[in-house]
Amino acid sequence: MLLSASFGTSLLKVACAQSLKKRDSNLEVRPPYSFSMANNKLLCLMILGWVILTAACSEAPSRIDDHIGGREPTASGPASTPAASGPYFGLEGGDTPQVLLPGFISTTLYDLNGTSPPDGREFFFTAGGGETIVHTRLQTDGSWSAPEIAPFSGWYEEFDPLFSPDGERLYFSSRRPADNDTSENGVASNLWFVERAGDSWGEPRPVSLPIDTDRGNFYSSLTHDGDIYFNKNHPGYWSDIHRAVKTEEGYEIERLSDAVNYRGTDADPFVSPDGDYLIFRSNRPGGVGRADLWISFNVDGEWTEAQNLGAPINSPATDYCPFVTFDGRFLIFTSERFIETFHADTIGDFDDMLAKSRGWDNGRGNLYWVSTDFLDELRPSAAR
């Protein structure tokens, strides 16, 4: 490609030089097969386009571009720095779920899996389509940086970032190759983590849990004691939630009781750092939508019967991927709900439908936040 670009540049110089020579010579008689000045200009433009195209192809990156393409609030332009500032984006109150920074965090892409460290000065989430982990951080002037692909991500399909309670590790799910993958196809999801290395992150390392299903392990959430709560996905698209208890030899894995695991999909477990409650996704009967957020409390070592978080946290759509900020104030979750649906009273014609699909309120999934005041209302008296 570099040779082609160089050769094209040489042709461009020759053609343009010929054009200039003919312009200055004022020749009235042209020899056979000579080009007119207009044709020479056209040739220059064609070769210039060739040079630009071949040069661009020769510099194609080995991973997804560092800046997420298409992260726009509408079809009109790129995402801008949000007005919100300070840790946790300066969020306050909020008993009704709100879209998290539309056009900046919640965009036209499929955005999910939000998480922050205890100081609230970073935010990691998954950008859909490529299923890549991206991040933004609080800058010295109080604003938030434009979202970028995390330094350890972009080469493999990965998602579900979740911070450890001390903020020194970031756990995530990835389909990158792993030695402990015993699934038949060898591309199942595994749990990985990175550790802080100054202002950046170290190399990804797999969690030493066996991958004994063809679909793998997902969504790793940790307690202060180092216990990992995660879900196993099984053939037939059902899943259940497990706990991995740290031992000297590695981990002992146990499936949570039927109070948490029903018959279907129970996944995306977020456990509180103290291990006293668990919020997760389930499609069991009694929900509000296609899949809802449910909660179970740990009382004397036993998990209580799961309760639906109810509306307005849950919606008729799919609600999932919970995370409670480490200051205990906010629930961050993903929802595929619409703020305004594609109804005829708001959509006049097909062009209106296209325009809506190019905006952030397109039903592909956005991040939402809400106050955690509901926790005290749902917590059983024995757990208070």
QUIKA-V513708 format. One record per helix or strand. SS is the DSSP state (A for helix, B for strand). FROM is the first residue (numbers start at 1). TO is the last residue. If there is no record, write none. Layout:
# QUIKA-V513708
ss:SS from:FROM to:TO
ss:SS from:FROM to:TO
This chain:
# QUIKA-V513708
ss:A from:2 to:25
ss:A from:37 to:58
ss:B from:67 to:67
ss:A from:87 to:90
ss:B from:98 to:99
ss:B from:102 to:102
ss:B from:106 to:106
ss:B from:111 to:115
ss:B from:122 to:127
ss:B from:132 to:138
ss:B from:144 to:144
ss:B from:148 to:149
ss:B from:158 to:163
ss:B from:169 to:174
ss:B from:181 to:181
ss:B from:189 to:197
ss:B from:200 to:201
ss:B from:205 to:206
ss:B from:211 to:211
ss:B from:216 to:222
ss:B from:228 to:234
ss:B from:238 to:246
ss:B from:251 to:255
ss:B from:265 to:271
ss:B from:277 to:282
ss:B from:291 to:299
ss:B from:302 to:303
ss:B from:307 to:308
ss:B from:318 to:324
ss:B from:330 to:335
ss:A from:350 to:357
ss:B from:366 to:371
ss:A from:374 to:378
ss:A from:381 to:383
